[in-house]
Amino acid sequence: MEAAGLGIGPDHPPRIMGVLNVSSESPYDPSVYDDPGEAAAYVDEELIGEGADIVDVGLESANKDLDVLSAEGELARLDTAVETLESTAGDAVWSIETRYHEVADEALSRGFDMVNDICGFADPEMPRVCQEHDAAVSKMASPPDLERPGAIEDVDEIYEALAMNGFTDKTIVDPAFGGWSAAKTHADDRETFHRLREFTGYGRPILVSINRKSFLKTIADRSTEEALPVSLAATAMAVERGANVIRTHDVAETRDAALIGDTFAGSTTHRDGTVTVRELDVRTPREARRHLNRLEATTDIAAAAAVTTYELTGLSSAAVAALESATQTTSATFARGGSEAGASGRSDGQASRSGSRGLLIGTAAELGAVVEAAAGASDALGEAIQAIDTDRE
């Protein structure tokens, strides 16, 4: 898809969305301005000048501890945003962050190019307005409540929330990272990030906003001021997992990290005439199921769509025999390697413990059958083989 001529999606480089706030209550001071001239200078130098493709203007803070501004309150601040846009020399797509269709309509009529809806079409008129303006819109996962953006914990519910009130032709999906509710934990955010590839199942561009987020800071025990390195590491990983737009306060550094993630991402696209072939980065049956649902295809084959490989070491002769016997009745494969005795894989020069080793390869369904058969046939495998994730979703 495109936003005001800017291509966004897997066929384009990752796009960087820089942040400008005209809300005095916003928590990140470097991006907050109430003077249009100063704001325009910040945009030209710190955002567009450092590589931002999109400038996202916030009219109010989305902090859950603050009162929600009404549509009238946001409209009262819109003049500052428009004057900033008109005073900026650099070229970028301009996005207005709002939850109200009235504000989106006014902003799009006065020069803005796209909308960042932090309430995910909780205002049911928002998609109509965006369609009428032929404007791209980022849709953040949220309950159907204009006062509670992004307050969803469970990943499956986040996925469902993004489908609420449908999509426009130019919708970008945002799974909503961060502390939008007291109930949403860092573990919830980490699980969402772990499963980020699933959101490619919509067949739409993905936006992530993870810059200096708490769920990353706590991993390395860093303050907000110290959290740029963890944000950049996560940015590269997010792009590798399918993110197409990265929203950030640290434009130059984030751009570099995103390009690294994009360069080493696994998916590729080939076209020949009317036929397009895109390699999907599908790692689990659940991810496959998302794509099958999008294509309105049967999901019965999801369990066979992702092959997993496990390395097993320290195997006795009885354990090897059990695995070889179990794989004969399925399409899974056990490839036996040589003995570990005398192997020099340890850094201290010591040989690893003796025994056989090999690779066990198969789909989730196939591995489940192998685990059940092999564990029942040989005590020598013990509990280790039960750790194989046969319900790998």
Buried (B, 14 or more C-beta within 10 A) or exposed (E): BEBBEBBBBBEBBBBBBBBBBBBEEBEBEEBBBEEBEEBBBBBBEBBBBBBBBBBBBBBBBBEBEEEBBBBEBBBEBBEBBBBBBEBBEEEBBBBBBBBBBBBBBBBBEBEBBBBBBBBBBBBEBBBBBBBEBEBBBBBBBBBBEBEBBBBBBEBEEBBEBBBBBEBBEBBBBBBBBBBBBEEBBBEBBBBBBEBBBBBBBBBBBBBBBBBBBBBBBBBEEBEEEEBBEBBBBBBBBBBBBBBBBBBBBBBBBBBBBBBBBBEEBEBEEEEEEEEEEEEBBBBBBBBBBBBBBEEEEEBEEBBBBBBBEBEBBBBBEEBBBBBEBBBEEBEBBBEEBEEBEEBEEEEEEEEBEEBBBBEBBBBBBBBBBBBBBBBEBBEBBEEBBEEBEBEBB
